[in-house]
């Protein structure tokens, strides 16, 4: 009787542990990434404290703020363009038929210095998600 109970408990515990493992694997499988480079044409060196912010947005709806899916940010620490970027996002948040775009901004001391000025479509509609080249423009008055 004790052996049978021990066997049943082992099977139940094994099933619970297996269920936990598969849900963690599913989360990892849902995580995807977009890679590429960031550059601008001006011959301007960035200071050490420049901050680069890359955002993935759902831009499907017009006349409303874009829904931010993921954001990554890094300091340049004296490095200069071109910068490589790798932004990770939850693939389960991607909806078929929606339009997604990557945008970038570079700030110095909290002030905007460079920004993307065009929609850079990614993910759906057979748009690229790897090796995306982003060109920024200088913000007027800087």
C-alpha positions in Angstrom: 0.0 0.0 0.0 2.8 2.4 0.9 4.6 1.6 -2.3 1.5 2.3 -4.4 1.0 5.6 -2.6 4.6 6.6 -3.1 4.4 5.7 -6.8 1.2 7.8 -7.2 2.8 10.8 -5.4 5.9 10.5 -7.5 3.8 10.6 -10.7 1.8 13.6 -9.5 4.9 15.5 -8.4 6.7 14.7 -11.7 3.7 16.0 -13.7 3.6 19.2 -11.7 7.4 19.8 -12.3 7.1 19.0 -16.0 4.2 21.5 -16.3 6.3 24.2 -14.8 9.2 23.5 -17.1 7.0 23.6 -20.2 5.5 27.0 -19.3 9.0 28.4 -18.8 10.0 27.1 -22.2 6.9 28.6 -23.8 7.8 32.0 -22.3 11.4 31.7 -23.7 10.0 30.6 -27.1 7.7 33.7 -27.2 10.6 36.1 -26.7 12.0 37.3 -30.0 14.3 40.1 -31.0 15.0 42.7 -33.7 18.6 43.7 -34.5 20.1 46.4 -36.6 22.3 49.5 -36.7 21.7 53.1 -35.8 23.5 56.0 -37.6 23.1 59.6 -38.6 24.8 61.6 -41.4 26.0 64.6 -39.5 29.7 64.6 -38.5 29.0 65.3 -34.8 30.6 63.4 -32.0 28.4 62.4 -29.1 29.4 63.0 -25.5 30.0 60.1 -23.1 26.6 60.7 -21.5 24.4 60.4 -24.6 21.5 58.0 -24.1 20.1 56.0 -27.0 16.5 54.7 -26.6 15.1 52.1 -29.1 11.4 51.4 -29.0 9.2 48.8 -30.7 5.7 50.2 -31.2 2.3 49.0 -32.6 1.4 51.9 -35.0 -1.7 50.3 -36.4 -4.2 52.9 -35.1 -4.0 56.5 -36.5 -4.6 59.6 -34.4 -3.7 57.8 -31.1 -0.4 57.3 -29.3 1.4 54.2 -30.4 1.3 51.2 -28.1 4.9 50.6 -26.9 5.6 46.8 -27.1 9.3 47.0 -25.9 12.0 49.5 -25.1 15.7 49.2 -24.6 18.1 52.0 -23.6 21.9 52.4 -23.4 24.5 55.0 -22.7 27.1 55.6 -25.5 30.0 55.8 -23.0 32.1 57.7 -25.6 31.2 55.3 -28.5 30.2 56.8 -31.8 27.8 55.8 -34.6 27.0 53.4 -36.0 25.6 51.6 -33.0 24.3 48.1 -33.0 21.0 47.4 -31.3 19.2 44.3 -30.2 15.7 44.8 -28.8 13.8 41.8 -27.3 10.1 41.6 -27.3 7.3 39.2 -26.3 6.1 37.6 -29.5 2.8 36.8 -28.0 2.0 40.5 -28.0 2.3 40.6 -31.8 -1.1 40.6 -33.6 -1.5 39.5 -37.2 -2.5 42.4 -39.5 -1.1 45.1 -37.2 1.8 47.4 -38.2 4.9 47.6 -36.1 7.7 50.1 -36.2 11.1 50.7 -34.6 11.9 54.3 -33.5 15.1 55.6 -32.0 16.0 58.8 -30.1 19.4 60.0 -28.8 19.3 62.4 -25.9 22.1 64.5 -24.3 21.5 65.7 -20.8 17.8 64.9 -21.2 17.5 67.0 -24.4 16.6 65.4 -27.7 19.5 65.6 -30.2 18.7 62.9 -32.9 15.5 61.0 -33.8 14.1 58.8 -36.5 11.7 60.7 -38.7 10.3 57.9 -40.8 8.3 54.8 -40.0 10.6 51.8 -40.0 8.3 48.9 -40.4 9.3 45.6 -38.8 7.9 42.1 -38.0 4.6 41.8 -39.9 3.8 42.1 -43.6 7.1 40.4 -44.4 9.1 43.3 -43.1 12.6 42.6 -41.8 13.4 42.0 -38.2 17.1 41.4 -38.5 19.8 43.9 -39.7 17.4 46.8 -39.7 19.3 50.0 -40.7 17.9 53.1 -39.0 18.9 56.6 -40.0 18.4 59.5 -37.6 18.1 63.2 -38.2 19.3 66.1 -36.1 16.7 68.0 -34.1 16.5 71.6 -35.2 18.1 74.2 -32.9 20.9 71.9 -31.7 
